[in-house]
Amino acid sequence: MNTMTHGGHTARIEFDERDGIFAGRVLGLRSIISFHGETVAELRREFAVAVDDYLRDCNEQGLAPEKPASGRLLLRVSPEVLSRAPRRRLRGGA
C-alpha cells in the first residue's frame, strides 16, 4: 500500500489510470477526507490543504478533531492464558 503522512495523519494513495490522477484518502478517521493531484508535488500539497481544512472546520464548529487511529489493539487476557503463551528470548543475554 502506498501512503504519505502529514501532521500525524496517514493517507492511502492510489493511481486512477482512467483519469490520470493520484487520489488519496486519510486513514483512521470516521470523517472522509479525500484529495487528488496530477503530480506527486500537487498530491502532497492537496493532502496538506485537506488536513488543514479539516482541522480549521473542526475549530470553527467548536469540535475536537478526531485523532488518527494508532492501529494498535490492546487485549486483556487472564494470567492463565498468558502463562501458556510462548515467550520470546531477548537478544543481548537478557
C-alpha positions as CSV (number, residue, x, y, z in Angstrom):
1,M,0.0,0.0,0.0
2,N,1.3,3.5,-0.9
3,T,0.9,6.0,1.9
4,M,2.0,9.5,2.8
5,T,1.8,11.4,6.1
6,H,1.1,15.0,7.2
7,G,0.6,16.4,10.7
8,G,0.3,12.9,12.2
9,H,-2.3,11.8,9.6
10,T,-1.7,9.0,7.1
11,A,-3.3,8.7,3.7
12,R,-3.6,5.8,1.3
13,I,-2.6,6.8,-2.2
14,E,-3.8,5.1,-5.4
15,F,-3.3,6.0,-9.1
16,D,-6.6,6.4,-11.1
17,E,-5.5,5.3,-14.5
18,R,-8.8,6.3,-16.1
19,D,-8.5,9.9,-15.0
20,G,-4.7,10.0,-14.9
21,I,-4.5,11.3,-11.3
22,F,-3.3,10.3,-7.9
23,A,-6.1,10.0,-5.4
24,G,-5.7,9.9,-1.6
25,R,-7.9,9.3,1.4
26,V,-7.0,9.9,5.0
27,L,-7.0,6.7,7.1
28,G,-8.0,6.1,10.7
29,L,-10.9,8.7,10.9
30,R,-14.6,8.3,10.7
31,S,-14.7,11.6,8.7
32,I,-14.0,11.1,5.0
33,I,-11.1,13.3,3.8
34,S,-10.0,12.8,0.3
35,F,-7.8,14.7,-2.2
36,H,-6.2,14.3,-5.6
37,G,-3.4,15.6,-7.8
38,E,-1.8,15.1,-11.2
39,T,1.7,15.1,-9.8
40,V,3.3,13.9,-6.5
41,A,4.1,17.5,-5.6
42,E,0.4,18.5,-6.2
43,L,-0.8,15.5,-4.3
44,R,1.3,16.4,-1.3
45,R,0.1,20.0,-1.4
46,E,-3.5,18.9,-1.6
47,F,-3.1,16.4,1.2
48,A,-1.8,19.2,3.5
49,V,-4.7,21.5,2.4
50,A,-7.3,18.8,3.1
51,V,-6.0,18.0,6.6
52,D,-5.6,21.7,7.4
53,D,-9.1,22.5,6.2
54,Y,-10.5,19.6,8.3
55,L,-8.7,21.0,11.4
56,R,-9.9,24.5,10.7
57,D,-13.5,23.4,10.2
58,C,-13.4,21.5,13.5
59,N,-12.1,24.6,15.2
60,E,-14.7,26.8,13.7
61,Q,-17.5,24.4,14.7
62,G,-16.1,24.1,18.2
63,L,-15.5,20.4,17.8
64,A,-12.5,18.4,18.8
65,P,-10.8,16.8,15.7
66,E,-10.7,13.1,15.6
67,K,-7.3,11.6,16.4
68,P,-6.0,9.2,13.9
69,A,-6.3,5.5,14.9
70,S,-3.0,4.2,16.1
71,G,-3.5,0.7,14.6
72,R,-2.8,-0.9,17.9
73,L,-5.1,-3.3,19.5
74,L,-4.8,-3.8,23.3
75,L,-6.2,-7.1,24.8
76,R,-6.6,-8.1,28.4
77,V,-6.0,-11.8,28.9
78,S,-6.2,-13.9,32.1
79,P,-3.0,-14.8,33.8
80,E,-3.7,-18.5,33.0
81,V,-3.8,-17.8,29.3
82,L,-0.7,-15.5,29.5
83,S,1.3,-18.2,31.3
84,R,0.7,-20.6,28.4
85,A,1.8,-18.1,25.7
86,P,5.2,-18.8,24.2
87,R,7.9,-16.5,25.4
88,R,10.4,-14.7,23.1
89,R,14.0,-14.5,24.2
90,L,15.6,-11.1,24.1
91,R,18.9,-10.6,22.4
92,G,21.9,-9.4,24.3
93,G,21.8,-12.1,27.0
94,A,18.6,-10.8,28.8
